[in-house]
Amino acid sequence: MEKLALEGGKPVREKPFPARIIFDDKEKKASLRVIEKTMKGPEAIDLYGNGEEVAKYKKEFAGFFGTKFAAPTTSGTAAIHTALGSLSKSKIQVSKIQVSIDKFVFLIYNTN
């Protein structure tokens, strides 16, 4: 077995990975607006995660997916817990759940 590059072996890559930009100036401005509003008081986000900015986001997000409601979460794991929790209160029978970490996709199949 060859030595690892860390131990003096040949590196796998000759060039470092390119910069990974996942946000643009639009997201940066929106984030800073929320942070600045929140620093001044609960106008943007209050103690319970509600507020003017959250309400706008929920409405825009729901509209994008063509749904009546949306529930923002703090992480992918929280989103999965929220989705599964909502299903336990519904009459939908879930037969398969698939989570794809690399694509940030959470699918619930109802094959009945």
C-alpha distance (Angstrom), angle and dihedral (degrees) to the residues before:
residue distance angle dihedral
M1 . . .
E2 3.80 . .
K3 3.77 122.2 .
L4 3.78 117.6 -100.7
A5 3.81 115.8 -110.0
L6 3.80 87.1 -114.9
E7 3.80 87.9 62.2
G8 3.82 95.8 45.6
G9 3.81 99.4 -81.1
K10 3.80 126.4 130.2
P11 3.83 113.7 -69.3
V12 3.80 116.7 -119.3
R13 3.82 91.8 -136.8
E14 3.76 130.5 40.8
K15 3.83 94.2 -164.9
P16 3.81 127.9 41.0
F17 3.79 120.2 -110.3
P18 3.83 113.4 -83.4
A19 3.80 119.1 -103.3
R20 3.80 111.7 -79.8
I21 3.78 108.9 -138.4
I22 3.78 111.3 -175.9
F23 3.80 98.7 161.1
D24 3.78 130.1 51.4
D25 3.81 132.2 -160.2
K26 3.82 91.8 -81.1
E27 3.83 91.9 61.3
K28 3.79 91.4 41.2
K29 3.82 92.1 54.2
A30 3.81 92.6 45.8
S31 3.82 91.7 49.5
L32 3.80 93.0 48.6
R33 3.82 90.7 47.8
V34 3.82 90.5 54.5
I35 3.81 92.9 45.2
E36 3.81 92.6 49.5
K37 3.82 92.9 47.1
T38 3.80 91.4 47.5
M39 3.81 91.8 50.3
K40 3.82 88.6 57.5
G41 3.80 96.3 46.4
P42 3.80 143.9 -59.7
E43 3.83 96.5 -55.7
A44 3.82 95.4 110.7
I45 3.81 103.0 28.2
D46 3.76 125.9 0.7
L47 3.79 130.4 -157.9
Y48 3.81 91.0 -80.9
G49 3.81 97.5 48.7
N50 3.79 95.4 -100.2
G51 3.77 129.6 116.8
E52 3.79 144.5 107.6
E53 3.81 96.4 -60.3
V54 3.80 93.6 45.2
A55 3.81 91.4 50.1
K56 3.83 90.4 51.1
Y57 3.80 91.1 48.3
K58 3.80 93.5 49.1
K59 3.79 91.8 50.2
E60 3.82 93.6 47.4
F61 3.82 92.6 45.3
A62 3.81 93.2 49.0
G63 3.81 90.3 47.8
F64 3.80 91.8 51.1
F65 3.81 90.6 56.0
G66 3.80 95.2 37.2
T67 3.79 95.0 -117.6
K68 3.77 131.6 131.6
F69 3.83 95.9 -129.3
A70 3.80 139.8 25.7
A71 3.79 131.4 -168.4
P72 3.82 115.1 -157.0
T73 3.79 116.3 -149.8
T74 3.79 135.4 -167.3
S75 3.81 97.1 -120.6
G76 3.78 145.3 3.9
T77 3.79 90.0 -99.2
A78 3.79 91.2 53.2
A79 3.82 88.6 49.2
I80 3.80 91.1 54.0
H81 3.81 91.5 48.3
T82 3.81 90.3 48.8
A83 3.81 92.8 48.7
L84 3.80 93.3 47.8
G85 3.80 91.4 44.9
S86 3.79 91.0 52.9
L87 3.79 91.0 49.9
S88 3.79 92.2 53.3
K89 3.83 87.3 61.6
S90 3.80 94.6 47.2
K91 3.79 133.3 76.2
I92 3.82 92.6 -120.7
Q93 3.79 114.2 118.4
V94 3.77 109.9 -144.1
S95 3.77 116.5 -150.3
K96 3.80 100.8 173.1
I97 3.80 136.6 19.0
Q98 3.78 122.0 -167.0
V99 3.79 126.4 -173.5
S100 3.81 120.1 -169.3
I101 3.80 110.1 -167.1
D102 3.80 96.3 -173.3
K103 3.81 94.2 55.6
F104 3.83 98.2 33.9
V105 3.78 89.4 -124.7
F106 3.76 127.0 146.9
L107 3.80 115.4 -170.8
I108 3.77 128.9 -175.2
Y109 3.76 117.4 -166.0
N110 3.77 123.8 -153.7
T111 3.79 104.7 -169.0
N112 3.80 96.2 169.7
